[in-house]
Amino acid sequence: MAHLLADAPVAKPLQRCLDVLQDVLPHSATAFYRVDRQQQPHDFVLRHMPQELHQHYVARYMGHDPLHPARLARQPLDVVTLGSALPVSQRATSRYTPFLASNRLVDVAEILLRRQGRVVAAFSLLRQGRMPGFADDELRVLHGLHGLLDMALDSMLSQPCPAPAIVLTEREQAVVMLLSTGACNKTIARELNMGLATVKTHLLHLFRKFDVSSRTALAHALFVRQQAEQHLRQ
């Protein structure tokens, strides 16, 4: 999770964009994030948003978000609201509703920034508690600001999106440790007191995270990761 840093190369233009959004339209919290080529959000920059809320969102509800960039990839609009993506009439059966209720989220306006037709970044404006949903005239204001936000962040958005860090669970780390010794699936299962099916599931998760399709390729990716970590510690 990223925070605004005064000495970061993009901090000043991004800070100005966040300031403008806060001044123009009242809202509870703001998030800015980049979007990778797999349409996954990362490198979040938060404004007035509790860490607990964001961590809860990422850990349990991001995949159910109606405004997830993967769901908006073919959306022609530059500004989309939660009210339009998930009407109140559909919320009773949505897996996202518990998150909305527990955080008293009333509405969210997503401002999408694109390069070559692909969503590469976005702003999320949250309204909570007794605040009203975003009205049509407010959405017109955000549409009007879109070009200015896009221009202000052009230098950053034109650069390749950095790959998100690979995060391993404790069990995945344990599997990785044994894999590095050349242990087979049966040995891993015995050492970690888990079934063979569970070992295979962990391996599949590791394959996806490292974008490989074999144990040999995974071993190579893990070796490269280990060398990079050692280099950073020197």
DAHUZI-V782122 format. One line per field, one symbol per residue. ss: DSSP state (H for helix, E for strand, C for the rest). burial: I if it has 16 or more other C-alpha atoms within 10 Angstrom, else O. Layout:
ss = ???
burial = ???
This chain:
ss = CECCCCCCCCHHHHHHHHHHHHHHCCCCEEEEEEECCCCCEEEEEEECCCHHHHHHHHHHHHHHCCCCHHHHCCCCCCEEEHHHHCCHHHHHHCCCHHHHHHCCEEEEEEEEEEECCEEEEEEEEEEECCCCCCCHHHHHHHHHHHHHHHHHCHHHHCCCCCCCCCCCCHHHHHHHHHHCCCCCHHHHHHHHCCCHHHHHHHHHHHHHHHCCCCHHHHHHHHHHHHHHHHHHHC
burial = OOOOOOOOOIOIIIOOIIOOIIOOOOIIIIIIIIIIOOIIIIIIIIIOOOOOOIOOIOOOIIIOIIIOIIOIIOOOOIIIIIOOOIOOOOOOOOOIIOIIOOOOIIIIIIIIIIOOOIIIIIIIIIIIOOOOIIOOOOIOOIIOIIOOIIOIIOOIIOOOIOOOOOOOOOOIOOIIOIIOOOOOIOOIIOOOOOOOOOIOOIIIOIIOOOOIOOOOOIIOIIOOOOOOOOOOOO
